[in-house]
Every structure is written in C-alpha cells, then in structure tokens.
Amino acid sequence: MRRRILLGASALAAAAVSTLARPALAQAFPARPVRMIVPFGPGGISDLVARIVAEAAGSILGQPVVVENRTGAGGNIAAETAARAQPDGYTVLFCSVGMLAVNPVLYRRLPFDPGKDFAPVAPLTDTPHVLVVRPGLLPEGAGLREFLALARSEPGRLTWSTAGAGSSPHQTLALLQSLGGAELTAVHYRSGAAGVQAVLTGEVSATAEATPVVVEHIRAGTLRALVAAAPERLALLSDTPAAAEAGMPGFVNGSAAGIVVPRATPEPIRAALEEVFTRAIGLPDVRAKLAAQGTVPMEGGAPAFAETVTKEGARWRRVLAGMTLD
C-alpha cells in the first residue's frame, strides 16, 4: 500500500510541474483529510490566515485541510507535535518565521531541531505589526518618542502582552527595546487576540500585533495606534506613522508565516504540497481576503521560505544577543 501511495505521489509531482490536476490528486495524495497544526490560538493572525489558506488548499486537494490549534511556548508545542508526526504529508505545520529563526536563539533548549526536523514547503503571508497602547496611557498627540520616554523613566513598569515567548509580538518588543533603549515587562498569553484583550481591559499597557487583530479596535478608539512597524504607512491605517516617520526606521517587524512538513516526508509529496499551497495563496479570492485585513501574500516556493528563515535568523541573533529562556 505504501509503495502504491509513493508511486502515485511521484506521478503527481511530475504532473504538478505545469498544473495540479485534481483527479490525479484524488487517486494518489491525499486520500484523507490533511491536518494543519497552527501554533497560536483562535482570533490571532496565525489562526486567521491559516483558516483562509486551509479552506482554499482543501478545495484544490479535494480533501479538507483541518486546522488544529496547538498553543503555548511561542509555537514550540506545535512544532514538537508536527516534528513527531508521521512524515506522510497528512500533517503540515503552519509555521511562523519566528519559530524557526527566533526560538533557536531565544530558548536554551528546544523540543525540536528546526534544520533537521522540518523541510520548507511554501511561504504564505506577512502582516505588519502596529504598536498600540491603551487609551489614556499617553497625552493626546503623543507618539512613539513619548512612549519610549515614559518607559525609560521607570524601567520595567510598562507592561507588554505577547502571544508567548518567542512569538512575533515578543520579537517586536525585543526589537523596540534594542533600538529604543527602553525596558518593558513582557506578559505572555496563549494568543495574539488574548494579548490584545489584555490591553483593552487595562491589564497591560501596550502590545504590537498584526494589523487585522487591532484595526477595528483602533478605528473604534478603544486602542490607540502609535506606529506601524513597517517601511511605509499601511493602507488600512493611513493616519498611523510608519517606522521611519516615527524616528525609528529599523523598527520593522510582522507576522510572517509559511508551511513546513517533517523532514522525512517524501520529496514527491512535498512537491505536491508546495504546488497546492502556492496555488492557494495566489487565488484572487484568497488575496482579496488577505488584502482586506492588511496581509501581504508571499511568493517564491520552498527556496524562498528557506531564505527568509536564514535572513531572519541572522537578524534576530543580533537583536536577541544575550537574551535566552529556559
């Protein structure tokens, strides 16, 4: 049976070079639903993007792609689960770049080896972060400079919510502290949505989250945007200054993600999955849904995703030098 599956997958991969035929997929891979492990909880950017992409990929595959949220430890729990899964293509990991590029720098011990345990399949999206604070924290008209001045005046007093140690909001905090010479206290939650809720209730002072997670709160006035951690102003938040305008051009970060599979997954199946997810992220309706929430599709296939991880790893080794967790 396994031999027949792999032979079918080989034929599929060859056919998928020019186009991905659903009848061939149905006969070879997949023969049952595919599990997509998502490292963060419902309502955060990872979950939002994963569900859009999973629906589209399932339509192409002819089998459902079922999202399974495995939260905690900045994505390490999800990564460990995926690394131990059968390498047969039926388990894929929706993987933030930080899980592969930041966590190896941040954590002394990891329950997985990013290079040995995973193979890249395809990049998916990148969503810029927006630094938000609870209303009333700063005087009217104050911005990033005033926020940093307040943080420097009482080191550690201001609190910052994250989606877990190593998550993209935590990365953005580390970047801000490195560039701004300020010290804030990180408070870790199980998802970006929970972290934003903590700012809304006044439990913490600030956070940086992906645009779609905070945009409606900003428009409603329940959160105040100080800066977009992006090279240019965002279309959805045209009144919010970009990093350079706020006086900190290096303050650029977001939630970038792609698909990886266990390293031992046969190459023909990896090639088939790469074609599926590349097609999914290129569909006009998918791009429209992503654009509506300020998310940018990423392109280039498995090599491009691997290159992104390598570049980000080098950047975060500089930013996080001397900062480690157990």
C-alpha atoms as one frame of an Amber mdcrd trajectory, in Angstrom:
protein
   0.000   0.000   0.000   2.751   2.465   0.984   4.617   1.687  -2.234   1.499
   2.373  -4.300   0.954   5.697  -2.469   4.523   6.866  -3.051   4.462   5.817
  -6.703   1.222   7.721  -7.130   2.728  10.738  -5.386   5.749  10.620  -7.720
   3.472  10.691 -10.733   1.541  13.541  -9.184   4.651  15.631  -8.545   5.712
  15.231 -12.173   2.287  16.288 -13.420   2.167  19.221 -10.993   5.108  20.992
 -12.598   2.782  22.712 -15.050  -0.625  22.238 -13.438  -2.150  20.416 -10.493
  -4.888  18.049 -11.648  -7.467  17.263  -9.003  -8.327  13.799 -10.445  -4.670
  12.748 -10.123  -4.594  14.065  -6.567  -7.712  12.124  -5.654  -6.123   8.889
  -6.861  -2.778   9.436  -5.155  -2.364  12.060  -2.427  -4.229  12.855  -0.316
  -6.652  10.018   0.288  -7.938  11.549   3.537  -8.063  14.956   5.277  -4.812
  16.817   5.936  -4.137  18.198   9.410  -2.749  21.733   9.627  -1.237  22.426
  13.051  -1.436  26.113  13.994   0.810  27.283  16.863  -1.388  30.067  18.233
  -4.966  30.343  19.408  -8.174  31.395  17.620  -8.532  35.069  16.769  -4.834
  35.801  16.245  -3.227  36.471  12.882  -1.870  32.924  12.527  -5.313  31.434
  13.018  -6.988  33.968  10.712  -4.556  33.365   7.853  -4.393  29.610   8.424
  -8.155  29.200   8.070  -8.294  31.247   4.864  -5.455  29.240   3.333  -6.712
  25.883   4.646 -10.088  26.361   3.006  -8.511  27.212  -0.330  -5.953  24.400
  -0.156  -8.686  21.915   0.699 -10.613  22.885  -2.427  -7.526  22.260  -4.547
  -6.644  18.996  -2.831 -10.157  17.597  -2.904  -9.811  16.783   0.800 -10.414
  19.009   3.838  -7.430  20.735   5.422  -8.367  20.712   9.098  -6.935  23.402
  11.384  -5.755  22.172  14.776  -4.646  24.856  17.263  -1.755  23.730  19.487
  -0.824  26.730  21.606   1.950  27.527  24.042   5.680  28.200  24.392   5.910
  30.567  21.429   4.985  27.813  18.991   7.320  25.171  20.411   4.481  22.843
  21.442   3.004  22.903  17.947   6.428  22.417  16.373   7.194  19.425  18.592
   3.849  17.869  17.704   4.476  18.329  13.993   8.071  17.103  14.193   6.874
  13.820  15.735   4.060  13.286  13.235   4.163  10.622  10.549   6.127  12.080
   7.616   3.439  11.183   5.105   2.101  14.592   4.090  -1.016  14.311   6.217
   0.373  16.664   8.863   1.614  20.132   7.917   2.708  22.903  10.240   1.574
  26.484   9.747   4.863  27.907  10.912   5.733  31.473  11.839   9.200  32.524
  10.746   9.965  33.211  14.396   9.540  29.566  15.338  12.463  28.645  13.083
  14.539  31.841  13.190  13.909  33.297  16.654  13.146  30.423  19.014  16.537
  28.726  18.422  18.153  31.986  19.562  15.750  32.695  22.404  15.438  29.264
  24.031  18.335  27.343  25.586  16.565  24.063  24.857  14.060  23.246  22.144
  11.992  20.064  21.779  12.776  20.086  18.050  15.619  20.938  15.688  14.448
  23.458  13.066  17.039  22.404  10.485  16.883  18.641  10.995  13.215  18.114
  11.771  11.489  20.246   9.127  11.517  20.821   5.389  10.073  24.048   3.933
   7.052  23.718   1.677   5.932  27.260   0.816   5.857  30.804   2.185   2.369
  32.172   2.768   1.955  35.678   4.170   3.479  38.599   6.007   1.402  41.004
   8.099   2.971  44.182   9.536   2.616  44.888  13.238   1.122  48.006  14.784
   2.210  49.257  18.204  -0.919  50.021  20.235  -1.480  51.306  23.763  -4.497
  51.617  25.999  -6.223  54.997  25.750  -5.132  57.392  28.459  -1.635  55.976
  28.798  -0.162  58.983  26.969  -1.299  62.590  26.492  -3.215  63.483  23.331
  -0.849  63.858  20.391   1.958  61.845  21.994   3.643  59.171  19.906   6.491
  56.679  19.923   9.054  59.124  21.340   6.840  59.903  24.330   6.086  56.228
  24.859   9.791  55.408  24.971  10.461  58.341  27.300   7.815  57.018  29.690
   9.295  53.518  29.526  12.803  54.845  30.229  11.600  56.927  33.165  10.528
  53.836  35.122  12.241  50.760  33.651  10.026  47.683  33.724   6.862  49.466
  34.873   5.163  49.457  31.485   3.849  46.025  30.526   3.594  44.468  27.057
   1.432  41.498  26.077   2.659  38.780  23.732   1.332  35.561  22.220   4.040
  33.663  24.104   7.797  33.875  24.487   9.315  33.982  21.011   6.045  34.967
  19.296   6.031  37.858  16.854   4.695  40.380  19.431   7.541  39.307  21.711
  10.003  39.757  18.855   8.668  43.260  18.239   9.115  44.092  21.914  12.720
  42.877  21.819  13.341  44.954  18.696  11.816  48.059  20.288  13.898  47.654
  23.437  17.057  47.118  21.410  16.509  50.182  19.233  14.881  52.437  21.816
  16.967  51.739  24.900  13.851  51.110  26.988  12.888  48.283  29.319   9.327
  46.909  29.404   7.919  43.840  31.128   6.601  41.093  28.848   3.374  39.357
  29.878   2.742  36.162  27.897  -0.667  34.950  26.707  -1.748  31.999  24.586
  -2.735  34.017  21.515  -2.429  37.438  19.967  -6.138  38.017  20.465  -5.816
  37.332  24.201  -2.882  39.717  24.381  -4.879  42.465  22.690  -7.784  41.833
  25.058  -5.390  42.403  27.958  -4.591  45.872  26.599  -8.286  46.606  26.075
  -9.067  45.780  29.711  -6.078  47.719  31.036  -4.368  44.587  32.308  -1.253
  45.574  30.344  -0.056  48.873  28.889   0.760  48.054  25.281   1.463  45.493
  22.606   2.314  45.181  18.927   0.063  42.944  16.886  -0.743  42.162  13.292
  -2.935  44.730  11.562  -6.194  42.718  11.335  -6.108  41.871  15.035  -6.088
  45.529  16.089  -7.500  47.603  13.232 -11.155  47.631  14.338 -10.179  48.480
  17.924  -8.109  51.394  16.628 -10.983  52.654  14.500 -13.347  52.347  17.465
 -10.963  54.313  19.687 -10.562  51.506  22.226  -6.889  51.164  21.272  -4.516
  53.924  20.252  -2.012  53.265  17.460   1.425  54.839  17.858   3.380  53.446
  14.916   3.181  50.828  12.176   6.259  48.598  12.311   6.597  48.851   8.544
   8.672  50.797   5.989   5.586  52.673   4.731   2.171  53.649   6.041  -0.446
  50.914   5.876  -3.468  51.314   3.623  -5.807  50.232   6.421  -4.292  52.721
   8.884  -3.226  55.639   6.744  -3.220  58.040   9.715  -0.660  55.975  11.646
   3.004  56.890  11.006   5.389  54.272   9.662   8.622  53.390  11.454  10.848
  55.965   9.729   8.314  58.747  10.249   8.243  57.937  13.949  12.017  58.332
  14.112  12.950  54.640  14.211  13.448  53.293  10.654  14.746  49.940  11.896
  11.538  49.232  13.772  10.125  46.871  11.134   8.526  43.548  12.035   5.440
  41.497  11.401   3.866  38.077  11.401   5.436  36.145   8.520   4.481  32.516
   8.062   4.698  29.524   5.767   4.128  25.785   5.618   6.671  23.161   6.673
   6.464  19.371   6.995   8.512  16.740   8.826  11.890  16.461   7.102  11.392
  12.766   6.216   8.268  13.493   4.177   8.950  12.077   0.679  10.043  14.712
  -1.804   7.215  13.996  -4.296   4.626  14.664  -1.593   6.468  17.822  -0.504
   6.456  18.980  -4.133   2.729  18.301  -4.399   2.046  20.271  -1.211   4.250
  23.134  -2.389   2.186  23.361  -5.561  -1.078  23.249  -3.606  -0.200  25.998
  -1.120   1.446  28.171  -3.771  -1.722  27.932  -5.847  -3.913  28.591  -2.807
  -2.101  31.798  -1.836  -2.343  33.012  -5.432  -6.121  32.641  -5.788  -7.833
  36.013  -6.366 -10.434  35.481  -3.635  -7.742  34.489  -1.143  -5.675  37.560
  -1.991  -8.766  39.747  -1.633  -9.494  38.339   1.827  -5.885  38.854   2.873
  -5.724  42.389   1.474  -8.869  43.321   3.382  -7.028  42.639   6.623  -3.694
  44.151   5.621  -1.896  40.891   4.951   0.586  40.546   2.077   0.970  37.212
   0.224   4.495  35.844  -0.021   5.790  34.100  -3.122   8.726  32.013  -4.258
   8.078  28.459  -3.070  10.162  26.398  -0.672  13.550  28.006  -1.525  12.185
  31.487  -0.825  10.810  30.461   2.546  14.113  28.829   3.498  15.982  32.005
   2.508  13.626  34.160   4.597  14.240  31.985   7.654  18.014  32.211   7.163
  17.983  36.016   6.858  15.667  36.446   9.834  17.803  34.099  11.915  20.835
  36.311  11.322  18.870  39.458  12.209  17.431  38.088  15.432  20.760  36.700
  16.603  21.909  40.329  16.655  18.750  41.688  18.295  18.445  38.958  20.917
  22.123  38.618  21.805  22.383  37.599  25.453  18.637  37.060  25.835  17.720
  33.419  26.480  14.907  31.470  28.103  14.748  28.010  29.624
